[in-house]
């Protein structure tokens, strides 16, 4: 027997949890991506990189920011479940 819940079980979306996680993700995302942009620019100046190097560094930091946001949303879903059993 499988310990997985049946796919026919009724689930309801908990909108307050969804809105909370999305709101926090927007706030934290603005900080993470702003820091990636500014940090890439600052590091490029510190390392003496040209514009192309600065853009590449910003893209790398932006990609790391995406990974941070994915990890945040996954962790937030565990704390604030999006679904409840009806």
C-alpha positions, -999 to +999 in steps of 0.1 A: +000+000+000+012+035-008+015+061+020+008+088-006-026+106-003-051+096-029-054+119-059-092+119-056-090+136-021-106+170-021-082+199-015-089+235-009-065+264-016-057+284+015-056+318+000-043+336+030-012+314+030-007+319-008-010+357-005+014+357+025+041+337+007+037+357-026+039+390-007+070+379+012+085+366-021+080+400-038+096+418-009+125+395-005+129+392-043+133+429-047+160+429-021+178+398-035+178+410-071+186+446-061+216+433-042+226+411-071+226+441-095+244+464-071+268+438-059+277+428-095+283+465-103+304+470-072+325+439-076+331+447-113+345+481-103+366+465-075+380+439-099+385+464-127+361+447-152+347+463-183+310+467-190+307+432-204+324+416-174+301+436-151+270+423-170+282+387-168+289+391-130+254+406-125+239+377-145+257+352-123+245+369-091+210+372-106+210+334-112+221+328-076+192+351-066+168+330-085+181+299-066+176+318-033+141+327-042+132+291-052+146+279-018+126+306+000+093+297-016+098+260-010+106+266+026+077+290+030+053+264+016+063+240+043+055+266+070+024+281+052+008+252+033-011+262+001-036+234+004-057+218+031-078+187+029-115+192+028 
